[in-house]
Amino acid sequence: VLRGAVSIGIINLKKAVSERILVLEAEESIHGKLEPEEAEELDALRLLNPDDDIGGDFNFLATHVWFEKNGSTYRRYLPEAVDEFEDNVGFFLTGGEGE
């Protein structure tokens, strides 16, 4: 059950990443180029893969979920999606705070 909840959270993070990439790509298409900060964000978002970036240990004593990598990117560019993951799944994603 816990693994299933995390899997749904990961699916929702993938959706948030894809939606933000689409918004930035549309803006780039409309204006011909992005502001440097937005271009940096787009490059960073394209490197994300929630399936690989999030790990977990699922047992009845101490389930734990964490960012394996790219945690700071999620926290910087998708803080609402990370908050939603934590609220809906019921686990705080550790890691990524000081990368």
FENPE-V342509 format. One record per pair of residues at least 24 apart in sequence whose C-alpha atoms are under 7 Angstrom apart, sorted by sequence separation. I is the first residue (numbers start at 1). J is the second residue. If there is no record, write none. Layout:
i:I j:J
i:I j:J
This chain:
i:21 j:45
i:71 j:95
i:72 j:96
i:71 j:96
i:72 j:97
i:65 j:91
i:67 j:93
i:70 j:96
i:65 j:92
i:66 j:93
i:67 j:94
i:72 j:99
i:17 j:45
i:65 j:93
i:66 j:94
i:67 j:95
i:44 j:73
i:65 j:94
i:66 j:95
i:67 j:96
i:14 j:50
i:13 j:50
i:10 j:50
i:10 j:51
i:3 j:58
i:2 j:58
i:16 j:81
i:13 j:81
i:9 j:85
i:9 j:89
i:6 j:89
i:5 j:89
